[in-house]
Structures are given as C-alpha cells and as structure tokens.
Amino acid sequence: MIGVGIALFIIGVIFLFIIPWVGIPVGIVGLVLLVLYLAGFGRRAARGEQPQQPR
C-alpha cells in the first residue's frame, strides 16, 4: 500500500503541471493512502502470545 500511495502521489504531482484536473485528484488519493498507511491501516496484526491472566 505504501508503494501505491507514493506512486500515485508522484504521478499526481507530475500530472499537476500537465493536466491539472487529473493531477489534483490522483495526488489527493495518493496522499490519503500515505496517511492511512502511516496511521496503521492496511498492516497485518502482530501474531504473538497473549499474556495469561492470573486466576
């Protein structure tokens, strides 16, 4: 997901100068994907042993 976000952001910046009405939405989608990745969405849950509760 991080690769797709970075790629869309870079393509959006390039298209911003060529075709602005295409570059702006593509850049925004890429930026949203980057923010979601940094926030922790799209990552696999850590697999580990849960601590046992004393009875």
C-alpha positions as a printed NumPy array, in Angstrom:
array([[  0.   ,   0.   ,   0.   ],
       [  2.876,   2.352,   0.692],
       [  4.232,   1.841,  -2.816],
       [  0.878,   2.572,  -4.424],
       [  0.451,   5.689,  -2.288],
       [  3.887,   7.047,  -3.17 ],
       [  3.416,   6.228,  -6.857],
       [  0.02 ,   7.932,  -7.041],
       [  1.353,  10.972,  -5.217],
       [  4.304,  11.327,  -7.605],
       [  2.103,  10.771, -10.676],
       [ -0.326,  13.343,  -9.282],
       [  2.446,  15.933,  -8.886],
       [  3.667,  15.295, -12.443],
       [  0.164,  15.485, -13.912],
       [ -0.495,  18.614, -11.853],
       [  1.701,  20.53 , -14.287],
       [  0.49 ,  18.729, -17.43 ],
       [ -3.238,  18.123, -16.831],
       [ -4.277,  19.822, -13.561],
       [ -7.811,  18.356, -13.397],
       [ -6.284,  14.858, -13.447],
       [ -3.246,  15.528, -11.268],
       [ -5.103,  17.02 ,  -8.333],
       [ -7.434,  14.033,  -7.635],
       [ -4.663,  11.483,  -8.262],
       [ -2.352,  13.339,  -5.881],
       [ -5.061,  13.559,  -3.231],
       [ -5.753,   9.811,  -3.458],
       [ -2.036,   9.097,  -3.128],
       [ -1.758,  11.407,  -0.146],
       [ -4.753,   9.76 ,   1.554],
       [ -3.209,   6.306,   1.049],
       [  0.08 ,   7.524,   2.537],
       [ -1.681,   8.974,   5.585],
       [ -3.709,   5.792,   6.068],
       [ -0.541,   3.692,   5.896],
       [  1.225,   5.898,   8.422],
       [ -1.826,   5.718,  10.698],
       [ -1.604,   1.927,  10.699],
       [ -4.367,   0.865,   8.323],
       [ -3.547,  -1.993,   5.977],
       [ -0.952,  -3.608,   8.209],
       [ -1.259,  -7.144,   9.425],
       [ -1.96 ,  -7.712,  13.066],
       [  1.006,  -8.835,  15.128],
       [  0.891, -12.521,  15.894],
       [  2.141, -13.196,  19.34 ],
       [  1.269, -14.959,  22.513],
       [ -1.156, -13.103,  24.709],
       [ -0.168, -12.874,  28.382],
       [ -2.122, -15.214,  30.615],
       [ -4.347, -13.658,  33.226],
       [ -3.779, -14.952,  36.775],
       [ -6.75 , -16.945,  38.087]])
